[in-house]
Amino acid sequence: MNIAIIGAGNVAWHMALALQTAGHTITAIYSRTLAQREALASKLTQAKAIASLDLRHVVADVVLIAVPDGALAAVAGEIKVPLLLLWLIHQVHSH
């Protein structure tokens, strides 16, 4: 399965590496912070660090949103996904 990940914090790192190990392809990593998105993308075999929440050009069956709960509204307001996207998943963070 092709997966794009929004977020490059602790949860995103663990999910990305685990999903790749399980045989999935991480195609894109988005983070507001250039250094964070590039660092995570560099640890994955096919991921590209992307600078925009416009995911209409990204090959992904699933978008995993791994951002703090307080940032979810901002992400939801900016994200653009293809019409045929199968799943949009928010990873809940516990405090």
C-alpha positions as CSV (number, residue, x, y, z in Angstrom):
1,M,0.0,0.0,0.0
2,N,1.3,3.5,-0.8
3,I,1.1,5.8,2.2
4,A,1.7,9.6,2.7
5,I,2.4,10.8,6.2
6,I,1.6,14.3,7.5
7,G,3.8,15.0,10.4
8,A,7.4,14.2,11.2
9,G,7.4,13.9,15.0
10,N,7.9,10.9,17.2
11,V,4.7,9.1,16.2
12,A,5.3,9.7,12.5
13,W,8.8,8.3,12.8
14,H,7.7,5.1,14.5
15,M,4.7,4.6,12.2
16,A,6.7,5.3,9.0
17,L,9.4,2.8,9.9
18,A,7.0,0.2,11.1
19,L,4.8,0.5,8.0
20,Q,7.8,0.3,5.7
21,T,9.1,-2.8,7.6
22,A,5.7,-4.4,7.1
23,G,6.1,-4.0,3.4
24,H,4.2,-0.7,2.7
25,T,5.7,2.1,0.6
26,I,5.9,5.5,2.2
27,T,5.6,7.9,-0.7
28,A,5.6,11.3,0.9
29,I,6.4,13.1,4.2
30,Y,5.0,16.5,5.0
31,S,6.0,18.6,8.0
32,R,6.0,22.4,8.4
33,T,9.7,22.1,9.3
34,L,12.0,21.4,6.4
35,A,14.7,19.7,8.5
36,Q,12.2,17.3,10.1
37,R,10.5,16.2,6.9
38,E,13.8,15.7,5.1
39,A,15.3,13.8,8.0
40,L,12.4,11.3,8.1
41,A,12.2,11.0,4.3
42,S,15.9,10.2,4.2
43,K,15.3,7.1,6.4
44,L,12.7,5.7,4.0
45,T,13.4,4.0,0.7
46,Q,11.0,5.9,-1.5
47,A,9.6,8.8,0.4
48,K,9.9,12.4,-0.8
49,A,9.8,15.3,1.6
50,I,7.0,17.6,0.4
51,A,6.5,21.2,1.4
52,S,2.7,21.5,0.8
53,L,-0.5,19.9,2.0
54,D,-1.7,19.6,-1.6
55,L,-1.5,15.9,-1.9
56,R,-3.3,15.7,-5.3
57,H,0.0,14.9,-7.0
58,V,1.2,12.3,-4.4
59,V,0.7,8.6,-5.1
60,A,-1.0,7.4,-1.9
61,D,-3.8,5.0,-1.0
62,V,-3.8,6.2,2.6
63,V,-2.8,9.5,4.3
64,L,-1.8,9.1,7.9
65,I,-2.1,12.3,9.9
66,A,0.4,12.2,12.8
67,V,0.1,15.7,14.2
68,P,-0.8,17.0,17.7
69,D,-4.5,17.2,18.2
70,G,-4.2,21.0,18.4
71,A,-2.9,21.1,14.9
72,L,-5.5,18.9,13.3
73,A,-8.0,21.7,12.5
74,A,-5.2,23.6,10.6
75,V,-4.2,20.5,8.7
76,A,-7.9,19.8,7.8
77,G,-8.3,23.3,6.6
78,E,-5.3,23.1,4.2
79,I,-5.1,19.5,3.0
80,K,-6.1,18.7,-0.5
81,V,-6.4,15.0,-1.4
82,P,-7.3,13.1,-4.6
83,L,-11.0,12.2,-5.0
84,L,-10.1,8.5,-5.1
85,L,-8.1,8.4,-1.8
86,L,-9.2,5.3,0.1
87,W,-8.4,6.4,3.7
88,L,-7.5,9.5,5.7
89,I,-6.4,8.5,9.2
90,H,-5.6,10.7,12.2
91,Q,-3.2,9.1,14.7
92,V,-4.5,10.2,18.2
93,H,-1.8,11.4,20.5
94,S,-2.2,10.6,24.2
95,H,-1.0,13.2,26.7
